[in-house]
Amino acid sequence: MPAKYIGEVVEIVYMDKDGNLSQRRIEVHGIRGELVYSTCLASGERRTFRKDRILACRPSPFRRREMPKNTRRAVYAARP
């Protein structure tokens, strides 16, 4: 994952240590060595991902945190 994504929201396909695949939308906070420090926008939890387990990465058109429908306060903002 390139350093240009720091501070951005990206969508990744990730493979965990057991080989399970997941697709996530994350906000990247930093990259150090082989680790990507981020927040998962679906859960709001801080997550650390290993770069070698990120199988695909692309910029996301969404910037705001995803929240359950009954707690949404704002409409998601798409990138210009």
Short mmCIF file of the C-alpha atoms (twelve columns), coordinates in Angstrom:
data_MODEL
# 
_entry.id   MODEL 
# 
loop_
_atom_site.group_PDB 
_atom_site.id 
_atom_site.type_symbol 
_atom_site.label_atom_id 
_atom_site.label_alt_id 
_atom_site.label_comp_id 
_atom_site.label_asym_id 
_atom_site.label_seq_id 
_atom_site.Cartn_x 
_atom_site.Cartn_y 
_atom_site.Cartn_z 
_atom_site.pdbx_PDB_model_num 
ATOM 1  C CA . MET A 1  0.000   0.000   0.000  1 
ATOM 2  C CA . PRO A 2  1.539   3.322   -1.046 1 
ATOM 3  C CA . ALA A 3  2.145   6.052   1.524  1 
ATOM 4  C CA . LYS A 4  -0.028  8.379   -0.601 1 
ATOM 5  C CA . TYR A 5  -3.080  6.730   1.019  1 
ATOM 6  C CA . ILE A 6  -2.234  8.016   4.518  1 
ATOM 7  C CA . GLY A 7  -5.185  10.139  5.647  1 
ATOM 8  C CA . GLU A 8  -7.422  8.672   2.935  1 
ATOM 9  C CA . VAL A 9  -10.251 6.141   2.887  1 
ATOM 10 C CA . VAL A 10 -9.481  3.021   0.868  1 
ATOM 11 C CA . GLU A 11 -11.182 -0.273  0.166  1 
ATOM 12 C CA . ILE A 12 -9.087  -3.383  0.679  1 
ATOM 13 C CA . VAL A 13 -9.368  -7.115  0.212  1 
ATOM 14 C CA . TYR A 14 -7.588  -8.745  3.135  1 
ATOM 15 C CA . MET A 15 -6.606  -12.329 3.907  1 
ATOM 16 C CA . ASP A 16 -6.229  -13.193 7.591  1 
ATOM 17 C CA . LYS A 17 -3.766  -15.702 9.042  1 
ATOM 18 C CA . ASP A 18 -6.270  -18.533 8.520  1 
ATOM 19 C CA . GLY A 19 -6.767  -17.690 4.849  1 
ATOM 20 C CA . ASN A 20 -10.210 -16.093 5.287  1 
ATOM 21 C CA . LEU A 21 -10.919 -13.230 2.880  1 
ATOM 22 C CA . SER A 22 -12.714 -10.017 3.805  1 
ATOM 23 C CA . GLN A 23 -13.461 -6.759  2.053  1 
ATOM 24 C CA . ARG A 24 -13.116 -3.640  4.205  1 
ATOM 25 C CA . ARG A 25 -13.317 0.117   3.936  1 
ATOM 26 C CA . ILE A 26 -10.614 1.681   6.108  1 
ATOM 27 C CA . GLU A 27 -9.164  5.091   6.882  1 
ATOM 28 C CA . VAL A 28 -5.374  4.831   6.781  1 
ATOM 29 C CA . HIS A 29 -3.611  6.577   9.682  1 
ATOM 30 C CA . GLY A 30 -0.072  5.464   9.056  1 
ATOM 31 C CA . ILE A 31 2.250   2.927   7.509  1 
ATOM 32 C CA . ARG A 32 5.350   1.668   9.278  1 
ATOM 33 C CA . GLY A 33 7.409   -1.080  7.748  1 
ATOM 34 C CA . GLU A 34 5.040   -3.906  6.877  1 
ATOM 35 C CA . LEU A 35 2.130   -2.663  9.011  1 
ATOM 36 C CA . VAL A 36 -0.808  -0.434  8.065  1 
ATOM 37 C CA . TYR A 37 -2.484  1.395   10.964 1 
ATOM 38 C CA . SER A 38 -6.104  2.272   10.293 1 
ATOM 39 C CA . THR A 39 -9.702  2.500   11.438 1 
ATOM 40 C CA . CYS A 40 -12.292 0.112   10.022 1 
ATOM 41 C CA . LEU A 41 -15.185 2.341   8.982  1 
ATOM 42 C CA . ALA A 42 -17.834 -0.351  9.393  1 
ATOM 43 C CA . SER A 43 -17.029 -1.065  13.049 1 
ATOM 44 C CA . GLY A 44 -15.239 2.132   14.069 1 
ATOM 45 C CA . GLU A 45 -12.461 -0.008  15.581 1 
ATOM 46 C CA . ARG A 46 -8.748  0.632   15.192 1 
ATOM 47 C CA . ARG A 47 -7.094  -2.079  13.117 1 
ATOM 48 C CA . THR A 48 -3.566  -2.988  12.097 1 
ATOM 49 C CA . PHE A 49 -3.110  -4.870  8.838  1 
ATOM 50 C CA . ARG A 50 -0.049  -6.614  7.453  1 
ATOM 51 C CA . LYS A 51 0.831   -5.267  4.012  1 
ATOM 52 C CA . ASP A 52 1.623   -8.738  2.679  1 
ATOM 53 C CA . ARG A 53 -1.957  -9.837  3.450  1 
ATOM 54 C CA . ILE A 54 -3.621  -6.929  1.623  1 
ATOM 55 C CA . LEU A 55 -4.482  -8.525  -1.711 1 
ATOM 56 C CA . ALA A 56 -6.115  -5.477  -3.347 1 
ATOM 57 C CA . CYS A 57 -6.418  -1.798  -2.535 1 
ATOM 58 C CA . ARG A 58 -8.222  1.120   -4.188 1 
ATOM 59 C CA . PRO A 59 -9.316  4.617   -3.161 1 
ATOM 60 C CA . SER A 60 -12.866 4.748   -1.847 1 
ATOM 61 C CA . PRO A 61 -15.421 7.292   -3.048 1 
ATOM 62 C CA . PHE A 62 -16.721 7.571   0.550  1 
ATOM 63 C CA . ARG A 63 -15.117 9.577   3.334  1 
ATOM 64 C CA . ARG A 64 -17.461 9.405   6.293  1 
ATOM 65 C CA . ARG A 65 -17.697 6.662   8.866  1 
ATOM 66 C CA . GLU A 66 -20.322 4.036   8.193  1 
ATOM 67 C CA . MET A 67 -22.896 3.761   10.941 1 
ATOM 68 C CA . PRO A 68 -26.128 1.815   11.403 1 
ATOM 69 C CA . LYS A 69 -29.077 3.512   9.685  1 
ATOM 70 C CA . ASN A 70 -30.762 4.491   12.943 1 
ATOM 71 C CA . THR A 71 -27.689 6.430   14.148 1 
ATOM 72 C CA . ARG A 72 -26.687 8.201   10.923 1 
ATOM 73 C CA . ARG A 73 -26.340 11.939  11.357 1 
ATOM 74 C CA . ALA A 74 -25.156 12.967  7.909  1 
ATOM 75 C CA . VAL A 75 -25.344 11.778  4.352  1 
ATOM 76 C CA . TYR A 76 -22.162 10.122  3.150  1 
ATOM 77 C CA . ALA A 77 -20.004 12.488  1.174  1 
ATOM 78 C CA . ALA A 78 -18.680 11.206  -2.124 1 
ATOM 79 C CA . ARG A 79 -15.354 12.492  -3.296 1 
ATOM 80 C CA . PRO A 80 -15.508 15.238  -5.899 1 
# 
